[in-house]
Amino acid sequence: MAYFDNAATSFPKPNKVYDSIMKAMKEYGANPGRSGHKLALKLGREIFKTRELLADLFNIKDPMNLIFTFNGTQSLNIGIKGILKKGDHVITTSMEHNSVLRPIKAMEKEGVEVSIIKGDPVGRINPKDIEKKIRKNTKLIAITHISNMTGTIMPIEEIGRIARAKGIYFLVDAAQSAGVYQIDVERMNIDILAFPGHKSLLGPQGTGGLYIREGLEVKELYQGGTGSTSYELEQPDMLPDRYESGTLNGPGIVGLGAGVEYILKRGMDNIRKHEEELTSHFIEELTKIESVKLYGPLDLKEQGAVVSINIGDKDSSEISFILDQNYDIEVRPGLHCAPMAHKTIGTLEQGTVRFSFGPFNTHEEIELAIKAVREISKEL
């Protein structure tokens, strides 16, 4: 089997991730922060270790400003809905995942003004277009780092400078970049960083994180037990407790920490270089097939390890089915939860067949995919 659906969730994971989760479950799977016995304390320490690893990865000064969530969608909902209120203005783009667009549209119904910057035909966003849309009541700029559909890399550092100069909060969705591309929240002026744990950070599903800059007031979306200040009926103000009500996915967070350790040991630059080589190999050969249409910049300086294609006018789901059933190649067809991005590049009706590569894919697998696409193209 050749698995090319890493943009949805990375697979396989490093063996250490599986081993760490099982060890946590079997040896110290108590409730962290709720008891003073050694098992609860052990899991609490391991969770904090993961918090520190992620803080180092993103250059977060205080690990306590890193909140654990259950996925990137939850992180984005907290970041967006916790900042915006009636009368505010938010700027986003047509290249966003629904995890950004749907919370923003929900806030629009509550009186938030919304501007959506349209990408160009390959999904690029011009920072000047964002700057032109800034109003007196603009409170937030929310943008993905890398499109989950075209792989287009957005100029977040430049956009961050604009946001900081204008006194506007800057939120980055790092679902397709965290763990592969360098993210420095200080240098990039990122106020809120949202990410899932199960994609390129190589952790399990059910994990995610949210960075909130020190001093930034973000309203929590739910309240409950935190294991701290239990004598008070009000939600504690301290971080991360304010946003971590209820029992965390402790074994999952331990597994996420193991994924980050793998990335640091192998080297993020080495992982990125490997994925770039696979992407280049794939793009170079598919451009030679006449009936294949590729989307995105098709330039490694502007594109991550996500390549969307179509074969003639055939429905993307049909192509995906053939790849799965006849070639044992796993990809994702359809709209990829990014309908506005498809509208931007003109594939809303057909969708696309998305290939997304990870650190454990090989050039032999890329050759298999190229051979399959070539054969399908001839038959259709």
Secondary structure as GFF3:
##gff-version 3
##sequence-region A 1 380
A	DSSP	beta_strand	2	3	.	.	.	ID=ss1
A	DSSP	alpha_helix	15	27	.	.	.	ID=ss2
A	DSSP	alpha_helix	38	58	.	.	.	ID=ss3
A	DSSP	three_ten_helix	63	65	.	.	.	ID=ss4
A	DSSP	beta_strand	66	69	.	.	.	ID=ss5
A	DSSP	alpha_helix	72	81	.	.	.	ID=ss6
A	DSSP	beta_strand	89	93	.	.	.	ID=ss7
A	DSSP	alpha_helix	98	108	.	.	.	ID=ss8
A	DSSP	beta_strand	113	117	.	.	.	ID=ss9
A	DSSP	alpha_helix	127	132	.	.	.	ID=ss10
A	DSSP	beta_strand	138	144	.	.	.	ID=ss11
A	DSSP	alpha_helix	156	166	.	.	.	ID=ss12
A	DSSP	beta_strand	169	173	.	.	.	ID=ss13
A	DSSP	beta_strand	192	196	.	.	.	ID=ss14
A	DSSP	beta_strand	208	212	.	.	.	ID=ss15
A	DSSP	three_ten_helix	241	243	.	.	.	ID=ss16
A	DSSP	alpha_helix	250	266	.	.	.	ID=ss17
A	DSSP	alpha_helix	268	286	.	.	.	ID=ss18
A	DSSP	beta_strand	292	295	.	.	.	ID=ss19
A	DSSP	beta_strand	306	311	.	.	.	ID=ss20
A	DSSP	alpha_helix	316	327	.	.	.	ID=ss21
A	DSSP	beta_strand	329	330	.	.	.	ID=ss22
A	DSSP	alpha_helix	339	345	.	.	.	ID=ss23
A	DSSP	beta_strand	353	356	.	.	.	ID=ss24
A	DSSP	alpha_helix	363	379	.	.	.	ID=ss25
###
